[in-house]
Amino acid sequence: MSNPERSTELLWGTGPRHGLNLERIVRSAVELADAEGLSAVSMRRLAERLGFTTMALYRHVPGKAELLALMRDAVLAELAPPGPPAGQGPSAVSAPPVAADGPASAGWRADLEAWARAGIALQRRHPWLAELGDDRQVPGPHAMAYFEHALSIVARTGLPPAQVVAAVTLVGEFVDGVARQAAATARTERRTGVGDDEWWGQRDSLFAQLDDRYPTLVRLYEEGAYDAPLDPFEFGLQRVLDGVAALIPVGDPTEVRDETRDVKGCEVCGNPVDRNPAGRPRTYCSRACRQRAYRLRGAADPQGNPQ
């Protein structure tokens, strides 16, 4: 069981400072996890890697739980815009320089999508992040900055505060879920030496069981549903963002207005109607349709019944 107070001291740099040595420990642990997975990270392995005794490491990091928290915040420095001030917390030295003025916002959806894509890219670079589990973790300064950035994006939509937090949590948990599944698949492939496609390709005995007991599955299988499966991240991210968008009031000022949503079809033929430069809405697509509409109205009595 980790000590959350000690984790806070280490992450935020409020305890005894051993900056360089602690930084070397965390960097080495990240490199080891990147190369061999989280199971390879132990205080003994790190001590051997750094050329110190295990007890020497314990003078800087009380245990593996605190080490994992430091490792997570160190790699999140690759994303957090901006990182904490220099020297604040042992992982602050890992933060890359942040441009003073980033690109102009493209709207909340594009910005939140970019946030999610940066998150999945980070987890692909450091797949051990998905192995950290769901235990309570004290967030460090870079984790807080990453979360703050997403909150600031969704807050621009005007959603109520609780929905802002819920929307960011929803997108973040979707990213984490995809990363966990990918990490689990990769671990299985490493352990067995057999890729997912190869393993399923050898399941002829299972496919032989597909008969009229499973009509929908058989039909979709025969129609090629599994020949070119959709990317779960790409498909899922858009559906999650669609759900967030459904909550946002019409007229969100951060969104680029889609003029085509206001265009109605011609009342006679249904074809698109060009917008009137003067701003007055048009009802018909052409003079011919307007004349036809007049003739139709003239053939009806005031109650709308044909004469």
C-alpha positions in Angstrom: 0.0 0.0 0.0 1.5 3.3 -1.1 1.6 6.4 1.1 -0.4 9.1 -0.7 1.2 11.9 1.3 4.7 10.7 0.4 3.6 10.4 -3.3 2.5 14.0 -3.2 5.8 15.2 -1.8 7.7 13.3 -4.5 5.5 14.4 -7.4 5.2 18.0 -6.4 8.7 18.5 -5.0 7.6 19.6 -1.5 9.7 17.1 0.4 13.4 16.6 0.7 15.0 17.4 -2.7 17.2 14.9 -4.4 16.5 16.2 -7.9 19.3 14.7 -10.0 19.4 11.3 -8.4 15.6 11.0 -8.3 15.4 12.1 -11.9 18.0 9.4 -12.9 15.9 6.7 -11.1 12.7 7.7 -12.8 14.3 8.0 -16.3 15.9 4.6 -15.9 12.6 3.1 -14.8 10.8 4.6 -17.8 13.4 3.3 -20.2 13.2 -0.2 -18.6 9.4 -0.3 -18.8 9.4 1.0 -22.4 11.9 -1.8 -23.4 10.6 -4.8 -21.3 7.2 -3.9 -19.9 6.1 -2.9 -16.4 6.7 -6.4 -14.9 10.5 -5.8 -15.5 10.6 -2.8 -13.3 11.7 -3.5 -9.8 13.9 -1.7 -7.3 16.5 -4.5 -7.6 16.7 -4.2 -11.4 16.9 -0.4 -11.3 19.7 -0.6 -8.7 21.7 -2.9 -11.0 21.0 -0.7 -14.0 22.1 2.4 -12.2 25.1 0.8 -10.4 23.8 1.4 -6.9 22.5 -0.8 -4.1 18.8 -1.3 -3.7 18.9 0.4 -0.3 20.4 3.5 -2.0 17.3 3.7 -4.2 15.0 3.5 -1.2 16.5 6.6 0.2 15.0 8.5 -2.7 11.9 6.5 -3.5 10.1 4.7 -0.6 8.6 1.9 -2.8 7.4 0.8 -6.2 4.0 2.4 -5.9 5.6 5.8 -5.6 8.0 5.0 -8.4 5.1 4.2 -10.7 3.4 7.5 -9.9 6.6 9.4 -10.7 7.1 7.4 -14.0 3.5 8.2 -15.1 3.9 11.9 -14.4 7.3 12.0 -16.1 5.9 10.7 -19.4 2.8 12.9 -19.2 5.3 15.8 -19.4 5.3 15.0 -23.1 1.7 16.2 -23.3 0.9 18.7 -20.5 0.6 22.2 -22.0 2.3 23.9 -20.3 4.4 22.0 -17.8 5.0 23.2 -14.2 7.6 25.9 -13.6 11.2 24.6 -13.9 12.3 22.8 -10.8 8.8 22.2 -9.4 8.7 18.4 -8.8 11.3 15.9 -9.8 9.7 15.1 -13.1 9.5 18.8 -14.2 12.9 18.5 -15.9 11.4 16.0 -18.4 8.9 18.6 -19.7 9.6 19.7 -23.3 9.6 23.4 -24.2 6.2 24.7 -24.9 5.6 27.4 -27.6 4.4 30.7 -26.2 1.6 30.8 -28.7 0.1 27.6 -30.2 -2.1 27.2 -33.3 -5.4 29.0 -33.3 -8.3 26.9 -31.9 -10.4 25.0 -34.5 -13.4 24.6 -32.2 -14.0 22.5 -29.2 -14.5 19.2 -31.1 -11.3 19.5 -33.1 -9.4 20.5 -30.0 -10.8 17.7 -27.8 -10.1 15.2 -30.6 -6.5 16.4 -30.8 -6.3 15.9 -27.0 -7.5 12.4 -27.3 -5.2 11.6 -30.2 -2.2 12.9 -28.2 -3.3 10.7 -25.3 -3.5 7.5 -27.4 -0.2 8.3 -29.1 1.5 8.6 -25.7 0.1 5.3 -24.5 1.4 3.7 -27.7 4.8 5.1 -27.1 4.6 3.9 -23.5 2.3 0.8 -23.5 3.1 0.1 -19.8 0.8 3.0 -18.9 -2.1 0.8 -19.6 -0.8 -1.7 -17.1 -0.9 0.7 -14.1 -4.4 -0.4 -13.2 -7.3 1.5 -11.7 -6.0 1.9 -8.2 -6.2 5.4 -6.7 -3.3 7.4 -7.9 -2.1 10.8 -6.7 -1.9 13.0 -9.8 1.3 14.9 -10.4 1.7 18.4 -12.0 1.8 17.1 -15.5 -1.2 14.9 -15.1 -3.1 17.9 -13.7 -2.0 20.1 -16.6 -3.2 17.4 -19.1 -6.6 17.3 -17.4 -6.8 21.1 -17.1 -6.2 21.4 -20.8 -9.2 19.1 -21.7 -11.4 20.9 -19.1 -10.6 24.2 -20.7 -11.6 22.9 -24.1 -15.0 21.5 -23.0 -15.7 24.5 -20.7 -15.8 26.7 -23.8 -19.0 24.9 -24.9 -21.1 26.4 -22.1 -22.0 23.0 -20.7 -22.8 22.9 -16.9 -19.7 22.3 -14.8 -20.6 18.7 -13.9 -21.1 17.9 -17.6 -17.8 19.4 -18.5 -16.0 17.1 -16.0 -18.2 14.1 -17.1 -17.4 14.7 -20.8 -13.7 14.9 -20.3 -13.8 11.8 -18.1 -15.8 10.0 -20.8 -13.3 10.8 -23.5 -10.3 10.0 -21.2 -11.7 6.7 -20.2 -12.4 5.8 -23.8 -8.8 6.5 -24.7 -7.6 4.4 -21.7 -9.9 1.6 -22.6 -8.6 1.3 -26.2 -5.0 1.5 -24.9 -5.7 -1.3 -22.3 -7.1 -3.6 -25.0 -4.2 -2.9 -27.3 -1.7 -3.5 -24.5 -3.4 -6.8 -23.5 -3.3 -8.0 -27.1 0.4 -7.1 -27.4 1.2 -9.0 -24.2 -0.7 -12.1 -25.4 1.2 -12.0 -28.7 4.6 -11.6 -26.9 3.7 -14.5 -24.5 2.5 -16.9 -27.2 4.5 -15.8 -30.2 1.3 -15.9 -32.3 -0.4 -12.7 -33.6 -4.1 -12.1 -33.3 -4.8 -12.5 -37.0 -2.9 -15.7 -37.2 -4.6 -17.1 -34.1 -8.1 -16.4 -35.4 -7.1 -17.8 -38.8 -6.4 -21.2 -37.2 -10.0 -21.4 -35.7 -11.6 -23.4 -38.5 -13.2 -25.8 -36.0 -14.9 -22.8 -34.4 -16.1 -21.3 -37.7 -17.6 -24.7 -38.6 -20.1 -24.2 -35.8 -21.6 -21.1 -37.5 -24.9 -22.3 -38.8 -28.6 -21.2 -38.7 -28.5 -20.9 -34.9 -26.6 -17.6 -35.5 -28.3 -16.1 -38.6 -27.2 -12.5 -38.1 -23.6 -13.4 -37.3 -23.4 -15.7 -40.3 -24.9 -13.1 -42.7 -22.6 -10.4 -41.5 -19.6 -12.8 -41.7 -20.5 -13.8 -45.3 -21.0 -10.2 -46.3 -17.5 -9.3 -45.3 -18.0 -7.6 -41.9 -14.7 -9.0 -40.7 -12.7 -8.6 -43.9 -11.8 -5.0 -43.2 -12.7 -4.1 -39.6 -13.0 -0.5 -38.6 -10.3 0.9 -36.4 -11.8 0.8 -32.9 -10.2 4.1 -31.8 -11.2 6.0 -34.9 -14.7 4.7 -34.9 -15.2 5.0 -31.2 -13.7 8.5 -30.8 -16.1 10.0 -33.3 -19.1 8.3 -31.6 -18.0 9.6 -28.2 -17.6 13.1 -29.5 -21.0 12.9 -31.2 -22.5 12.1 -27.8 -20.8 15.2 -26.3 -21.9 17.3 -29.2 -25.5 16.3 -28.6 -25.4 18.0 -25.1 -24.1 21.3 -26.4 -26.8 24.1 -26.9 -27.5 25.2 -30.4 -25.5 28.2 -31.3 -22.2 27.2 -29.6 -19.9 30.2 -30.3 -16.8 28.0 -30.5 -18.1 26.0 -33.4 -17.8 26.9 -37.1 -21.4 27.4 -38.3 -22.5 24.8 -40.8 -24.6 26.8 -43.2 -25.9 23.7 -45.0 -28.0 22.9 -41.9 -30.1 26.0 -42.5 -30.7 25.3 -46.2 -34.2 23.9 -47.0 -35.2 22.1 -50.2 -37.4 23.6 -52.8 -41.1 23.2 -51.8 -41.9 22.0 -55.3 -39.1 19.8 -56.5 -37.0 19.3 -53.3 -33.8 20.5 -54.9 -31.4 22.6 -52.7 -32.3 26.3 -52.6 -29.4 28.9 -53.0 -29.1 31.3 -50.1 -30.4 34.8 -50.9 -27.5 37.4 -50.7 -30.0 39.8 -49.2 -30.7 37.4 -46.3 -34.3 36.8 -47.1 -35.0 33.1 -47.2 -36.0 31.6 -50.5 -38.6 28.9 -51.0 -38.1 27.8 -54.5 -35.0 26.8 -56.5 -36.0 28.4 -59.7 -38.6 30.7 -61.4 -40.2 27.7 -63.0 -40.9 26.1 -59.6 -42.2 29.4 -58.3 -44.7 29.7 -61.2 -45.7 26.0 -60.8 -46.4 26.7 -57.1 -48.6 29.7 -58.0 -50.6 27.6 -60.5 -51.1 24.8 -57.9 -52.3 27.3 -55.3 -54.7 28.9 -57.9 -56.2 25.4 -58.5 -57.2 25.0 -54.9 -60.0 26.6 -52.9 -59.3 28.5 -49.6 -59.7 25.2 -47.7 -57.0 23.7 -49.8 -59.3 21.3 -51.6 -58.8 20.8 -55.4 -61.6 22.4 -57.5 
